[in-house]
């Protein structure tokens, strides 16, 4: 693992805010796809895709075992997503609800 200088908490928060603004500046699915492919390694992007896929399957009522059998995504990842759906920051639910509203 690379040694990196630990930024101050305020510098880290500023960098996170800048990343959030960058995401908000994206214009459409193709631009978002290009940004994510530039930002993430293939493994990191696959992890994000897996987590988002689990959100939808949990919201449809599938069990951890069903999701694992259907997707091959680890039960650990499924459990982590479920925990954040229930007690996280509300991000998964906000976006999932918004997308559900668009598809209604």
Secondary structure, 3 states (H helix, E strand, C coil): CCCCCCCCHHHHHHHHHHHHHHHHCCCCHHHHHHHHHHHCCHHHHHHHHHHHHHHHHHHCCCCHHHHHHHHCCCHHHHHHHHHHHHHCCCHHHHHHHHHHHHCC
